[in-house]
Amino acid sequence: MQSNITNNRRKYSWREGNKAEDIFYNLIKSMGVDITKSSKKDDIFKHIDFYIGNIGVDIKSRRHLDCIWLEETNVNGEDGWLKGESDYIVFDVVELKSFCFFKRKDLLNYVSRFTETTTDKSSYFKWYTRSDWGRKDRIIKVRHKDIKHLEAKQLSYATT
């Protein structure tokens, strides 16, 4: 049953991620800005979803004001998207109906001050790990207000 839940969650995340990427692409295109979908290789290994000119961006869908996870290390123990090659991480923040742009390096620098580790996913500002379950990820939970000072741009997609 566990793998079924995991597969369902994976499919849901993939679907939602694609939806956010489509909205983002169409919004940027409608502004007359040059945007190109990255190659599958760049998506996987560089953590870049799109190039806007020569600037790499990584889109993160369905984030919430009170819960934004930042990934330093992925479940396989490899560099997570904070250590990728994108210039910007762009969060789709549901309550704001907006894409919030952050320089990836600013986010990485911000979380470097935190040192505590936890297995309690409700904790903020502690590196959450699932090593007890054989996962090698290292992620940290923050709120939008905690990183707002790092926000480079906010682009609304609200239709009304």
VENLINNOR-V869299 format. One record per backbone hydrogen bond with DSSP energy under -0.5 kcal/mol. CO is the residue of the C=O (numbers start at 1). NH is the residue of the N-H. E is the energy in kcal/mol with one decimal. If there is no record, write none. Layout:
co | nh | e
CO | NH | E
CO | NH | E
This chain:
co | nh | e
1 | 5 | -2.3
2 | 6 | -2.5
3 | 7 | -2.8
4 | 8 | -2.7
5 | 9 | -2.6
6 | 10 | -2.6
7 | 11 | -2.4
8 | 12 | -2.4
9 | 13 | -2.8
10 | 14 | -2.4
11 | 15 | -2.5
12 | 16 | -2.8
13 | 17 | -2.6
14 | 18 | -2.4
15 | 19 | -2.2
16 | 20 | -2.3
17 | 21 | -2.3
18 | 22 | -2.4
19 | 23 | -2.3
20 | 24 | -2.7
21 | 25 | -2.9
22 | 26 | -2.6
23 | 27 | -2.3
24 | 28 | -2.6
25 | 29 | -2.7
26 | 30 | -2.3
27 | 31 | -0.8
28 | 31 | -0.8
28 | 33 | -1.7
29 | 32 | -2.1
34 | 53 | -0.9
36 | 51 | -2.8
39 | 43 | -2.5
40 | 44 | -2.5
41 | 45 | -3.0
41 | 46 | -0.6
42 | 46 | -1.4
42 | 47 | -0.7
42 | 48 | -1.4
46 | 85 | -2.9
46 | 86 | -0.6
49 | 38 | -2.7
50 | 57 | -2.7
51 | 36 | -2.5
51 | 53 | -0.7
52 | 54 | -0.5
52 | 55 | -1.8
54 | 56 | -0.5
55 | 52 | -2.8
56 | 87 | -2.1
56 | 88 | -2.1
57 | 49 | -2.6
57 | 50 | -2.0
58 | 90 | -3.1
59 | 61 | -0.5
60 | 92 | -3.1
63 | 94 | -2.5
64 | 67 | -1.7
65 | 144 | -3.0
65 | 145 | -0.5
67 | 64 | -1.7
68 | 142 | -2.5
70 | 72 | -0.7
70 | 140 | -2.1
71 | 82 | -2.4
72 | 80 | -3.2
73 | 138 | -2.2
74 | 77 | -2.3
75 | 136 | -1.9
78 | 74 | -3.0
80 | 83 | -1.6
81 | 84 | -1.2
87 | 104 | -1.9
88 | 58 | -2.3
89 | 91 | -0.6
89 | 102 | -2.5
90 | 60 | -3.1
91 | 93 | -1.0
91 | 100 | -3.0
92 | 63 | -3.0
92 | 94 | -0.8
93 | 96 | -0.6
93 | 97 | -1.1
93 | 98 | -1.3
94 | 97 | -0.8
97 | 157 | -2.7
97 | 158 | -0.9
98 | 93 | -2.4
98 | 100 | -0.6
99 | 101 | -0.6
99 | 155 | -2.9
100 | 91 | -2.5
101 | 152 | -2.9
101 | 153 | -1.0
102 | 89 | -3.0
103 | 107 | -1.8
104 | 108 | -2.4
105 | 109 | -2.6
106 | 110 | -2.3
107 | 111 | -2.2
108 | 112 | -1.0
110 | 113 | -0.9
111 | 114 | -1.6
116 | 127 | -3.3
118 | 129 | -2.0
119 | 121 | -0.8
120 | 123 | -1.7
126 | 128 | -0.7
126 | 141 | -0.6
127 | 118 | -2.7
128 | 139 | -2.0
130 | 133 | -1.9
130 | 135 | -2.0
131 | 134 | -1.7
138 | 72 | -2.1
138 | 73 | -1.7
139 | 128 | -3.7
140 | 70 | -2.6
141 | 125 | -2.2
142 | 68 | -2.8
143 | 146 | -0.8
143 | 147 | -0.9
144 | 147 | -0.9
144 | 148 | -1.2
147 | 150 | -2.5
148 | 151 | -1.6
150 | 103 | -0.6
153 | 101 | -3.2
154 | 156 | -0.5
155 | 99 | -3.0
